[in-house]
Amino acid sequence: MSRRAANRAKSWLGLCAVATTLAGCNFAPPYEAPDPATPKAFKASAPPGAATPETDSWWRSFRSAELDRLQAHIEQDNPDYAVALARYDRARAYVDLAGAGLFPALSGQPQVSYNKQSQHRPLRSANQPTYYGANQLFSQLNWEVDLWGRVHDLVTAAQANAQANDDLLAATRLALHATLARAYIALRGADAQAALLARTIKLYQSALNLTQERFKQNIAPPIDVERAKVQLANAQAAAAEVARGRAVLENALAALCGQEASLFKIPPSSALPATPRPPRAAPASLLVRRPDVAAKERLLFAANQRIGAAKADFLPRFMILMSGGTQSTNLDLLNLHNSLWSYGPGLSAPIFDGGQRQAALDSARADFQAAAGDYKASVLAAYREVEDALASIKWLTIENASLAVAAESAGKALDMSMSLYQDGAASSLDLVTAQSAALDAEKAKIVAQTRLLEQYVELMLALGGGWSGQAPPPPQPSAPPVALLGPKGQDPVAPAVAAEARN
């Protein structure tokens, strides 16, 4: 290499070093993980009793081996969970795709061809051959020096999206486990109602037999027999309706477990699952335990980084271009005398695009506003769902106690009415009224017990189950906080977005 070429190469390498040193500027707005104001305590009190430790397998607190067996199918066979897992894998692939922009792109272009040119090609000289070979071994390297942090912001946004998909995967898993637990509890509630109706049908059949016997002995009028038949038929119809509902619930459980409904069977059991003891989560820890809230925060951070990438698009892009190889009309491509090469910087500067880049920046800012609203909405929903579940558990517990007293008293009244009817001291109408009251009271008690257990599932879902997400990356040292729920009920989302819009 001549001295002149060496000096050129040295100057060019120096320029590359300066460009690389300057790389790392960042136009993304300052960002800090949102720190919403949290209440000191939940409005509704936690359920009484000792709290269980936080665990990812929260459904085990219902102490049902059948429920535990069914829950194992969620990660293994549930198609919705498989879809969420595939979306997470796709998000991780997008991180690698965006990260590829930080590295040089090297491509090879080997070519072997034999060509003929026209006798009347314009400007063809007489000594040019008609037939010639054009063979080459050629490679090219392109590398965008990320002076303004555009590529870095896109990579960071892709990483945040992948973290959000990780959180959404956990949220999907939690929701599927909760859906299965609710369906299983409802199915066991249907089994309890079916057992109650089976006992009731036997009692009504005995009452009908007694009434028919009394009618044969001219002790009871015909209307007593018809009333007994109505009671029996209504109970049988109610049993059929409960059986229908149970079949639907069993099919729903089959779908959640990824099984064929025709081959899926759960043996009946009238015993409801045990009342759980949920963990006592402080309001301050709720947002850390909720994967859906964590996902919204990561999406907000990704939207923030995309604003920086959109700003960087207004500035020139600096490229490092290198190419080289060998070229010959023959196949002696390994001869160094046939080598060729080229290197140098490249620059691409926007001049006029009809407002395309400004529209992209406006879109990125609007995405940030939408993400800020989504995050705030998820925070408010998280606290509301916990409060709803705690309030429902409190009042359903009181309702269950009252219904238990009502069911016990209705049962005693039925026994008395039956004895009085047998002795001829009460009419069949009194007996029918007592029968209906006893059945309604027992059914209401089972329904309330089932609803109470379902609310415990809602509470575990609202608390985030046993999920515990990772803390977001530390903020930039110079970043002022962007609190989405400020102190004393203030909402600084709009001022933060407005300040960004002015930039």
Secondary structure, DSSP 8 states (H G I E B T S, - for coil): --HHHHHHHHHHHHHHHHHHHHTT---S-----------SS-SS---SS------S-GGGGG--HHHHHHHTHHHHH-HHHHHHHHHHHHHHHHHHHHHGGGS-EEEE--B--EEE--TT-TT--TTS-SEEE-EEEEEEEEEEE-TTSHHHHHHHHHHHHHHHHHHHHHHHHHHHHHHHHHHHHHHHHHHHHHHHHHHHHHHHHHHHHHHHHHHHTTSS-HHHHHHHHHHHHHHHHHHHHHHHHHHHHHHHHHHHTT--GGG-------------------HHHHHHH-HHHHHHHHHHHHHHHHHHHHHHTTS-EEEEEEEEEEEESSS-TT-GGGEEEEEEEEEE-----TTHHHHHHHHHHHHHHHHHHHHHHHHHHHHHHHHHHHHHHHHHHHHHHHHHHHHHHHHHHHHHHHHHHHTTSS-HHHHHHHHHHHHHHHHHHHHHHHHHHHHHHHHHHHTTTT----------TT-----SS-GGG--THHHHHHHHHH-
